[in-house]
């Protein structure tokens, strides 16, 4: 009987690895706790996380580049949300375990 791990698709493993690396910074985890399953503006993230907009923007850009987050622009506001359902499931679990929700 073949081990089920042998049948896992390498691109999916690579994507999961990139996402986990992108989420592994404490500030990025805090951002993800703020986002959860919602769409949140950069300004609201800054207010809830409590650091500079420049710092938040750098972390958001990295997570967007790695496919963890997606954006939507509305006038002069940018909204972020988790970009992948599987990643959202991981974040919901993280929130339940570590974020006190």
C-alpha positions as CSV (number, residue, x, y, z in Angstrom):
1,X,0.0,0.0,0.0
2,X,1.5,3.3,-1.1
3,X,2.0,6.1,1.5
4,X,-0.6,8.9,0.9
5,X,2.1,11.5,1.1
6,X,3.5,10.2,-2.2
7,X,0.4,11.3,-4.0
8,X,0.5,14.9,-2.8
9,X,1.0,17.3,-5.6
10,X,4.4,19.1,-5.3
11,X,3.0,22.5,-6.5
12,X,0.5,22.4,-3.6
13,X,3.3,21.5,-1.2
14,X,5.4,24.4,-2.5
15,X,2.5,26.8,-2.2
16,X,1.8,25.7,1.3
17,X,5.4,26.1,2.2
18,X,5.6,29.6,0.8
19,X,2.4,30.6,2.6
20,X,3.6,29.2,5.9
21,X,6.9,31.1,5.6
22,X,5.1,34.3,4.8
23,X,2.8,33.8,7.8
24,X,5.7,33.0,10.2
25,X,6.6,36.5,11.4
26,X,4.9,37.6,14.6
27,X,3.5,40.9,13.1
28,X,2.2,39.0,10.1
29,X,0.4,36.5,12.4
30,X,-1.1,39.5,14.3
31,X,-2.3,40.9,10.9
32,X,-3.8,37.6,10.0
33,X,-5.6,37.4,13.4
34,X,-7.1,40.8,12.6
35,X,-8.2,39.7,9.1
36,X,-9.5,36.3,9.9
37,X,-12.3,35.7,7.4
38,X,-13.1,39.4,6.9
39,X,-11.9,42.0,4.4
40,X,-10.2,44.8,6.3
41,X,-8.7,48.2,5.2
42,X,-5.1,49.0,5.7
43,X,-6.1,51.8,8.0
44,X,-8.1,49.5,10.2
45,X,-5.3,47.0,10.3
46,X,-2.9,49.7,11.4
47,X,-5.2,50.8,14.1
48,X,-5.8,47.3,15.4
49,X,-2.2,46.1,15.2
50,X,-0.6,49.3,16.5
51,X,2.4,50.0,14.3
52,X,3.2,52.3,11.4
53,X,1.3,52.2,8.1
54,X,4.7,51.8,6.4
55,X,5.6,48.8,8.5
56,X,2.1,47.2,8.0
57,X,2.3,47.9,4.2
58,X,5.6,46.1,3.9
59,X,4.2,43.0,5.6
60,X,1.0,43.1,3.6
61,X,2.9,43.3,0.4
62,X,5.0,40.3,1.2
63,X,2.0,38.2,2.1
64,X,0.3,39.4,-1.1
65,X,3.3,38.5,-3.1
66,X,3.4,35.0,-1.6
67,X,-0.3,34.5,-2.4
68,X,-1.5,34.6,1.2
69,X,-3.6,37.8,0.7
70,X,-5.6,39.5,-2.0
71,X,-6.5,43.1,-2.3
72,X,-9.5,45.2,-3.5
73,X,-9.2,48.9,-4.0
74,X,-12.2,51.2,-3.4
75,X,-11.5,54.9,-4.1
76,X,-8.5,55.7,-2.0
77,X,-8.8,52.7,0.4
78,X,-7.2,49.3,-0.1
79,X,-8.8,46.3,1.5
80,X,-7.1,43.0,2.3
81,X,-8.5,39.5,2.7
82,X,-7.1,36.0,2.8
83,X,-6.6,34.9,-0.8
84,X,-7.1,31.1,-0.5
85,X,-9.8,29.0,1.2
86,X,-7.2,26.5,2.4
87,X,-5.1,29.3,3.9
88,X,-8.2,30.7,5.5
89,X,-8.8,27.4,7.2
90,X,-5.3,27.4,8.7
91,X,-5.8,31.1,9.8
92,X,-9.1,30.3,11.5
93,X,-7.4,27.4,13.3
94,X,-4.5,29.8,14.3
95,X,-7.0,32.4,15.5
96,X,-8.8,29.8,17.6
97,X,-5.6,28.5,19.2
98,X,-3.4,31.6,19.5
99,X,-5.4,34.8,19.0
100,X,-7.9,34.5,21.8
101,X,-11.0,34.5,19.6
